[in-house]
Amino acid sequence: MTNLNSRPSRLLATWVRAAILGLATVAAVASVSGIRDTMSAAAQPGTSPPAVAASPAPPVLPAHPPSYSAVVDMVAPSVVTIRVQKQAEASNTSLPAPFREFFGNRGGGPERRREGGLGSGVVVREDGLILTNHHVVEGADTIRVDFADGRSLVATLVGSDAPSDLAVLRVPAKGLPALPFGNSDDMKVGDVVLAFGNPLGVGQTVTMGIVSAKGRATGVSDGSYEDFLQTDAPINQGNSGGALVNLQGELVGINAQIVSPSGGNIGLGFAIPSSMAMAVTEQLARDGVVRRAKLGVTVQGLTAELAESLGAADARGALVSAVESGGPADRAGLKQGDVVVAVDGRPVADANAMRNQIAGTRPGSSVPIVVRRNGRTETVTARLAERERPVDDTRAAGSAGHGEGGFGMAVTPLTPQVAEELELPRSAAGLVVTGVDPTGLAASAGMQAGDVIKSVNGQAVTSVTSLRTALEARPDRPALVLVSRKGADAFVALPRAES
């Protein structure tokens, strides 16, 4: 005998009673309606009862697949775990004076210690190319990639790009299961997505959610070029660099960030869209660096109050708050107070979108820019310049870090503005050292932040590419580097790392 006191049975019985009552109510209403229609027809001889209009059919929603296992089987082999080792500075280990008599002075200053890290990555080319986050491999001495089939391979860093938080690795393997790129621009809010990665080191994990929003900027990282897909698919620490895929098994995003007061998932995950990831991957794989265009303006978002004060009908667009003297925008005729509403035929939603659109355009391109100025719409044409980029030359020289051929310094091209700050002629050329690893080869050779590298082995260097070429020209001896420091020139012998 069925026990109706059990919860499922009680619910069923309640549902049956409600259904019977509902049917009785519908029947009663139908009867009253029928009587009313009959009386109305009787009151008007010779007329037919009015036709009852059919209710519109409810929209047919697409059925969810009974399982996502087919997508998981297709994607899982392409998602990898990335383990890194790096040097970190430990706290000062100098002992207090009374104890030195017994133990000696252990250190007397900060010590270096080894530190491990873990993240995820995606195989994007069969010949061993892997895409992950910049912050996963930043500062790594060694990088190891673990595959779903049990293989573990040492990887080299092809290139890393902090502004987009993307990095490309290479492993010595062929015929790898590469995940195809999808079109993130085609994703719509509400589309189902799956997130892959190795959260907290527990092993490869798949979670499901939807695209919650598009075009998000969190400002959590560098913030320069953010255009995130927001998702409620659970993403946790260790998922960074993992795949966000659509139900066709295509890569539509690289998991990058979460926003949470506790550090755990609360349904606010952010992935770098595939449209940006694909462009950055192509440049890093080809050149080791990413070239971006610049317009030479500072822009800010429009608030409702700013839009009203400017006489604008809405708050769409980017407000020009400053124009770089002599830059592309200045030469094109852009002015402070202009509101940019379109770039190269594409509408500008806000300041972040404009930065991304300009950065994604090839340097040297001429683009039409539509602005609102004094209540009128005007179009100007600007020839975009190349944005200066700080680059760690251990990457530019084609190595994976100190101990594998890196020099331990970061450089950026010398601009007229930087030259003035360094009290050099505006026409000065070279590369500015923006940072030096105190344990690296550059520091051991005496290089300092603020030094200007003018030539290497007698060859002038004005770009990262020319620096790379000059450093690789004579691999059998230290590089002879001409450096300008505080207005005085001096030669530095930059040693090579032991292989």
C-alpha positions, 0 to 999 in steps of 0.5 A: 500500500502506498504511504501517502504520509511520505512527503513525495506522496503528500505532494502528489495527493495535494497536486491531484486534489488541486488539479480536480478542483481546478478542473471543476472550476474550469468546468463551472466557468465554462458552463456559466459562459455557455449559459451567458452566450446562449442567452445572448444568442436567444436575445438576438434572433438570427445572429450567430454566437461570437467566435471564441478567439484562440489563445496565442501559443506560448513560446517554445523554449529550446530544451536543455540537453539531458547531459553536457558529457559530450561537450566535456569529452570533447573539451577536457583533453585540451585543458591543462594544469600549469605549475610554476616555481619562482623565487620570492623574498622571505622575511628578514632572518637576522637573529637578535644580538644575544642569540648570535653568539650561539647560532651565528648571524643567519642571513643578516638580511632578506633571504630568497626562497622558492615558491610554487603556484598553480593555474590552468591553461588551454591547448590552442595549437596542435604543435604545443602552443598553450594559452593561459593568464599572465598572472599565472606565470608572471615571474616564474623560473620554471613552468610545468604543464600537466595533461589530462592523459598523465603527461607532464612537460616543461614549458617555455614562455613564448610571450606574456602580456600584462595589459590583457593578462594573457600569456602563451607557452610552448611544450615540446610535443606535437599532435596535441588536442587543440581547442578551437576558438569560438566567436565571443562577440556572438555570445548573448546574455543568457547563453549556457557556458561551461568553465574548465580548470583545476580549482585549488589543485583538486583536479580538473573540474567542470562547472556550468552557468550562463553568460551574465553580462558582456563588456565588463571591466573590474579594475581588479588587475592592470585594468588597461584592456578589460572587456570581460564576459561575466558568468555565474559558472563557479570559478575559484582559485586555480581556475585562472587560465582555464577554458570557458566554452559554449555548447559547441565545445568552442573556446569563448573565454579564458577564465581570469578573475572572480570578485568576492569579499571572501576569495571564494566563488559567489557567482561573479566570475570573469573571462577574457573574451576569445575575440581579444584572446585570439588576437593577443595569442597570434601576436605573442606566438609570432612576435613575442610581444603585443603591438597596440595603437594609441590615439593620444587622448585621455578619456573618461566615462560619461555620467548622466550629469556630465551628459546633461551639462554637455547637452547630450541626449544620453550618456553613451560615448567617451569624454575627451578630458586631455589631448596629448600635444603633437599626438595623433588626436591633436594632429587630427583636430580632436579637442578637450571636451569632445565626446567620441561616439564612434571609431572606425564605424563602430559605436563607442559605448563608454571609455573602456570600450573606446580604449579596447577599440583603439588598442585592437586597431593596427598601429599606423592605421587611419581611422574615422572618429565621430565626435559630438562637439558643441551640439554638432556631430563632426568626423575627423580622421586620425592616423594611429601611432604605436603605444609604448610598452614596458617589456620584460626582456627575458621574454623579448630575448626568447627565454623563459626566465632567469637561469634559462637565458634571461637577463632580469630586466624590463625595458620600454622604448624611450619617448620624448616625454620620458627623455625630458624626465631623464633630462635627456634631449627629446631626440634621444633614442634607445630603450629605458630600463624600467625594472631590474631583478636584484638576483638577475644577470643585469643587476650583477652587471651593474644595470639600474632602473633609469638606465638608457640602453643605446646600443648592444655590440655596436648596434643601435637599439630602439625597439624590443625587436632590435634588442632581441636581435642584437643580444642573440647575435653573439651568443658565445660571449657577454653582450657589450651594452652602451648605457647612458646614466644621468647624462654620462655614457658607459659600457657594461658587459652583460653576461650570458646565463649558464645553459 
